[in-house]
Amino acid sequence: MTFFEKIFKKEEEIDIEEFLNNLDVEEESMVEDADAYVKPIPLSSDSDSQLASDELKKGNIVLLNIGDLSKRNAIKLRELISRVKITVDEINGDIARISNDRVLVTPARVKIIKRKE
């Protein structure tokens, strides 16, 4: 039985954890004709903020994982996010916190719709 047959066969109970875990199992090869990529980057050091900035300048979308750093060092987190924000402003991109542990950063021509809850 293939992955898709398992996911889409009719069952009374769906194992959502298995479904979500199998989403990451698909082979992730860089498609050479893609216009842009979504790059997850754990933010914990100066080199991570530089990597995020470099990816933005290449036109890629960055998903920063700030969970560990936000628990350990709020001052360092603010410093690293400020560095990324400088690049965002330079290239006319956008930045938004999408959860307690994630910040979405986009290059020019990609805007984030922000809603107050």
N, C-alpha and C positions, 0 to 999 in steps of 0.2 A: 504494500500500500504506500503510495507516495505521500509526501508532506501535505499537499493540497487535499488529497482524498481524506486524510485524517482530520484535517481542519474543517472541511466542508461537509463531511458525512453527517447525516442527521442522527443525533443522539439526544437523549433526554437531558443529560448533564454534559456540560462543556467544561473541560479543565482549562480555565483561563490562564493559569500559571504556565502550563505546558505550551499553550498557544503563544503567549508572550515570549517565553524563553526560546521557542523555535523561530521567532522573527529574526533573532540575532544569528541563527545558525546558517542562514543563507550565505553563500559565498560572496564575500565582499572584495570584488576586484575593481580597481579604478577603471572606469569607463573613459577611454581617451577622448571621446567626442562630447563629454559632458561640459556644459557651460560653466558650472560651478559645483563645488562639493560642500557638504555639511561636515565640519570637522569638530569632533568632540575633543576638548583639551582640558585636562585637570589643571587648575590654576593654583600653584603653590610656590612659584619662584619667579625671579626676574626673567629668566629665559622663557618661561611659559607665557608671560605677558608679551614678550617680543615675538614668540611664535604666533600668538593670536593676532598680533598686529601685522605680521608678515602675511598670514593667510587672508586677512581682510584686504590687504593691498593687492593680493592675487585675485580678488573677487569672490572669495569663498565665505560661506556663513560659518560662524564659530559658535559652538555650544560649550560655554565654560562651566566646568564643575567646580563650584566654590565651597562645597560642603565641608571638607576637611579644614580648609584655611579659615572659614568663618567661625569654626568652633575653637580654633587654636589661637588666631592672631588677627583680630578685627582691624588693627592699624595697618598691618601688612596687606590685608585684603583691600582696604581702601586705596592704598598706594598703587597696587598692581592694577586695580580696576581703573584708577585715574590715568595710568599710562595707556591702557587700552582705549580709554575714552578720548584721549588726545588724538590717536589715530582715527577713531570714528569721526571726530569733528573735522579732521583734515580731509578725509575722503568723502564726507557727507553721507556717512553710514548711519546706523541706528543701534541702540543698545537698550535692553530691558531685562529686568529680573523676571523670570517666568515661574520660579519656585524658590523655596528656601535654599536649594542647593544648585540652582542653574541660572545662568545669565546667557541670554541670546544676543549675539552681536552680528550685525549684518553689514555688508558692503554698500557702496553707493547703489542707488536704484532699487534697494530692497528696504521697505519701511515696515516697522512693527506697529500694529494697531494696539494701543494701550488702553485698557479699561480700568476705571476705578470701581472696586467692588464695595 
